[in-house]
Amino acid sequence: HNAIKEVVSYSGPMVLLHGGGSFAHPFVSRAALRNGFREKSQLSSVSEIELNLDQLTRIIGVGLLLRHRPFVPLAPMSFMTLRRGQIGRSFLDPITAALRLGLIPLIHGDVAFDEIRGCGIVSADRIASLLGEKMGTSRVLFGSDVDGLYDGNPMTSSEAERIPEVNRGNYARVLKGLKPSKGDVTGGMRGKALEAVWLAKHGCESYVFNLTKSGNLRSLLAGSSSIGTRFVSWRKTSQ
């Protein structure tokens, strides 16, 4: 509820994305959906995931509507397809149309159809970086439960220090020190960092920050650049 209050403090256009968390990740893991379609028993898990994600989106949507911010839920399964686990084709016109009308597009990480594997998973973080790249977004904010990226695990080590900025000079070293999260089927903090680097290479600034701390989201939406870990934008360089 606090996060929603801070979201509605910003009156400009925005796209709001959320992950599936416990509403989806256990089902994705159990059915091994990241590996594609293998057998018919996976199909019931697809149905369960979609029902659960719809329920979570409704909870968030009610919070927005009670605070007089109109929204429209848009399911990624209906506007993009994958190719070998990566976003292949996307149709973003519904998102731009919603923004033009003054609606908040409310989007979740999702199961998506895969042209090669049958189906797969696309994370909210990956969708955020796609929109940041394709729609000329001013900044992308990745919420988490820690204060940004660290040079160690802040949950287990008091000596871990927050990395205030990731740029062209240190991004490779930062990524090398991050390990995938075991419980997060969409990549966890390393997944967020990879998408933030992708955005930086395409000229879009982003932040990884602690969404659970009151005031952080409000400050970032107001233009602050001193909260969390800032990924400084730079144009894509030739490889």
C-alpha positions as CSV (number, residue, x, y, z in Angstrom):
1,H,0.0,0.0,0.0
2,N,2.9,2.4,0.8
3,A,4.4,1.8,-2.7
4,I,1.0,2.5,-4.4
5,K,0.7,5.7,-2.4
6,E,4.1,6.8,-3.7
7,V,3.3,5.7,-7.3
8,V,0.2,8.0,-7.3
9,S,2.2,10.9,-6.0
10,Y,3.7,11.2,-9.5
11,S,1.2,12.7,-12.0
12,G,3.2,12.2,-15.2
13,P,2.9,9.2,-17.6
14,M,4.3,5.9,-16.4
15,V,4.2,2.2,-17.0
16,L,3.9,0.1,-13.9
17,L,5.4,-3.4,-13.9
18,H,5.4,-6.1,-11.2
19,G,6.9,-9.5,-10.9
20,G,4.9,-12.7,-10.1
21,G,6.6,-13.5,-6.8
22,S,4.9,-16.3,-4.8
23,F,1.9,-16.0,-7.1
24,A,3.8,-17.4,-10.0
25,H,7.4,-18.5,-9.3
26,P,6.6,-21.8,-7.6
27,F,4.4,-22.9,-10.4
28,V,7.0,-21.9,-13.1
29,S,9.7,-23.8,-11.2
30,R,7.5,-26.9,-10.7
31,A,6.5,-27.1,-14.3
32,A,10.0,-26.2,-15.7
33,L,8.3,-23.7,-18.0
34,R,11.5,-21.7,-18.5
35,N,12.8,-24.7,-20.5
36,G,9.8,-24.6,-22.9
37,F,6.9,-26.8,-23.6
38,R,7.7,-30.5,-23.2
39,E,4.4,-32.3,-22.1
40,K,0.7,-31.7,-21.7
41,S,1.0,-31.8,-17.9
42,Q,2.6,-28.3,-18.1
43,L,-0.6,-26.7,-19.5
44,S,-2.5,-26.8,-16.2
45,S,0.4,-24.8,-14.7
46,V,0.1,-22.2,-17.4
47,S,-3.6,-21.8,-16.4
48,E,-2.8,-21.6,-12.7
49,I,-0.1,-19.0,-13.3
50,E,-2.4,-16.8,-15.4
51,L,-5.2,-17.0,-12.8
52,N,-2.8,-16.1,-10.0
53,L,-1.1,-13.2,-11.9
54,D,-4.6,-11.9,-12.7
55,Q,-5.4,-11.9,-9.0
56,L,-2.2,-10.1,-8.1
57,T,-2.8,-7.5,-10.8
58,R,-6.3,-6.9,-9.5
59,I,-5.0,-6.3,-5.9
60,I,-2.6,-3.7,-7.2
61,G,-5.2,-2.2,-9.6
62,V,-7.7,-1.8,-6.7
63,G,-5.1,0.2,-4.8
64,L,-4.6,2.5,-7.8
65,L,-8.3,3.0,-8.4
66,L,-9.0,3.8,-4.8
67,R,-6.5,6.6,-5.1
68,H,-8.1,7.8,-8.3
69,R,-5.4,6.7,-10.8
70,P,-7.1,4.9,-13.7
71,F,-5.1,1.9,-15.1
72,V,-5.5,-0.8,-17.6
73,P,-4.0,-4.3,-17.2
74,L,-2.1,-5.6,-20.2
75,A,-0.8,-9.1,-20.3
76,P,2.6,-9.7,-22.1
77,M,1.3,-13.0,-23.5
78,S,-1.0,-10.9,-25.7
79,F,1.5,-8.4,-27.0
80,M,4.8,-10.3,-27.4
81,T,6.3,-13.6,-28.4
82,L,9.6,-15.2,-27.6
83,R,12.2,-16.9,-29.6
84,R,14.4,-19.4,-27.7
85,G,13.6,-17.7,-24.5
86,Q,14.3,-14.1,-25.6
87,I,11.8,-11.5,-26.7
88,G,11.3,-12.0,-30.4
89,R,8.4,-9.9,-31.6
90,S,6.4,-7.3,-29.7
91,F,3.4,-5.0,-30.4
92,L,3.6,-2.0,-28.1
93,D,0.8,0.1,-29.6
94,P,-1.6,-0.8,-26.8
95,I,0.9,0.6,-24.3
96,T,1.4,3.9,-26.1
97,A,-2.3,4.2,-26.7
98,A,-3.0,3.8,-23.0
99,L,-0.4,6.3,-22.0
100,R,-1.8,8.8,-24.5
101,L,-5.3,8.5,-22.9
102,G,-3.8,9.0,-19.4
103,L,-4.1,5.4,-18.2
104,I,-1.3,3.6,-16.3
105,P,-0.5,0.4,-18.2
106,L,-0.2,-2.3,-15.5
107,I,1.9,-5.2,-16.7
108,H,3.3,-8.3,-15.0
109,G,6.0,-10.8,-15.8
110,D,4.3,-13.6,-17.7
111,V,4.3,-16.8,-19.5
112,A,4.7,-16.1,-23.2
113,F,4.5,-18.2,-26.4
114,D,7.8,-19.1,-27.9
115,E,8.2,-19.5,-31.6
116,I,10.7,-22.4,-31.1
117,R,10.1,-23.8,-27.7
118,G,6.3,-23.4,-27.5
119,C,6.3,-21.3,-24.4
120,G,8.6,-19.6,-21.9
121,I,8.9,-16.9,-19.3
122,V,9.5,-13.2,-19.7
123,S,10.3,-11.2,-16.6
124,A,8.9,-7.8,-15.6
125,D,12.5,-6.6,-15.6
126,R,13.1,-7.7,-19.2
127,I,9.9,-6.1,-20.3
128,A,11.0,-2.9,-18.5
129,S,14.2,-2.8,-20.4
130,L,12.4,-3.4,-23.7
131,L,10.1,-0.5,-23.0
132,G,13.0,1.7,-22.0
133,E,14.8,1.0,-25.2
134,K,11.8,1.1,-27.6
135,M,9.7,3.9,-26.1
136,G,12.3,6.6,-25.2
137,T,11.7,6.3,-21.5
138,S,13.5,8.9,-19.4
139,R,14.4,6.5,-16.6
140,V,13.5,3.0,-15.4
141,L,13.2,2.1,-11.7
142,F,13.8,-1.5,-10.5
143,G,12.4,-2.0,-7.0
144,S,13.9,-4.6,-4.7
145,D,14.2,-5.4,-1.0
146,V,17.7,-4.1,-0.6
147,D,19.3,-0.7,-1.0
148,G,20.8,-1.4,-4.4
149,L,23.7,-3.5,-5.7
150,Y,26.4,-4.5,-3.3
151,D,30.0,-5.9,-3.5
152,G,28.8,-8.7,-1.3
153,N,25.7,-10.2,0.2
154,P,24.1,-7.6,2.5
155,M,21.8,-10.2,4.0
156,T,24.8,-12.3,5.3
157,S,27.7,-9.9,5.6
158,S,27.9,-6.6,7.5
159,E,30.9,-5.7,5.4
160,A,29.1,-5.6,2.1
161,E,29.1,-2.1,0.7
162,R,26.5,-0.6,-1.6
163,I,27.7,0.3,-5.1
164,P,26.4,3.8,-5.7
165,E,27.0,3.9,-9.5
166,V,27.5,1.5,-12.4
167,N,29.0,3.0,-15.5
168,R,30.9,2.0,-18.6
169,G,34.1,1.7,-16.6
170,N,32.9,-0.7,-13.9
171,Y,29.9,-2.6,-15.2
172,A,31.8,-5.8,-16.2
173,R,33.3,-6.0,-12.7
174,V,30.0,-5.5,-11.0
175,L,28.2,-8.1,-13.1
176,K,31.0,-10.6,-12.5
177,G,30.4,-10.3,-8.7
178,L,26.6,-11.0,-9.0
179,K,25.2,-14.5,-8.8
180,P,21.8,-15.7,-10.0
181,S,19.2,-16.0,-7.2
182,K,18.2,-19.6,-6.4
183,G,14.6,-18.8,-5.5
184,D,13.8,-16.4,-8.3
185,V,13.1,-18.0,-11.7
186,T,13.5,-14.7,-13.5
187,G,17.1,-14.0,-12.4
188,G,16.8,-11.9,-9.2
189,M,19.3,-9.1,-8.6
190,R,21.6,-10.3,-11.4
191,G,18.7,-10.2,-13.8
192,K,17.9,-6.6,-12.8
193,A,21.5,-5.6,-13.3
194,L,21.8,-7.2,-16.7
195,E,18.7,-5.3,-17.8
196,A,19.9,-2.1,-16.3
197,V,23.2,-2.4,-18.2
198,W,21.3,-3.1,-21.4
199,L,19.3,0.1,-20.9
200,A,22.5,2.1,-20.2
201,K,24.0,0.9,-23.5
202,H,20.9,2.2,-25.2
203,G,21.0,5.6,-23.6
204,C,18.4,5.1,-20.7
205,E,19.3,5.8,-17.1
206,S,18.0,3.3,-14.5
207,Y,18.1,2.6,-10.7
208,V,18.0,-0.5,-8.5
209,F,16.6,0.6,-5.2
210,N,14.8,-0.5,-2.0
211,L,11.1,-0.4,-2.7
212,T,10.3,-1.4,0.9
213,K,11.8,1.9,2.4
214,S,9.2,4.6,2.6
215,G,10.0,7.6,0.5
216,N,12.5,6.0,-1.9
217,L,10.1,5.6,-4.8
218,R,8.5,9.0,-4.3
219,S,12.0,10.6,-4.4
220,L,13.1,8.8,-7.5
221,L,9.9,9.7,-9.3
222,A,10.5,13.3,-8.3
223,G,13.9,13.1,-10.0
224,S,16.4,12.2,-7.2
225,S,19.6,10.5,-8.4
226,S,21.1,9.6,-5.0
227,I,19.0,6.6,-4.0
228,G,20.0,3.0,-4.6
229,T,22.4,2.1,-7.4
230,R,22.4,4.4,-10.4
231,F,23.1,3.0,-13.9
232,V,24.5,5.9,-15.8
233,S,23.4,5.9,-19.5
234,W,25.7,5.5,-22.3
235,R,25.1,4.8,-26.0
236,K,25.6,1.3,-27.3
237,T,29.1,0.7,-28.4
238,S,30.2,-1.4,-31.3
239,Q,31.3,-4.9,-30.3
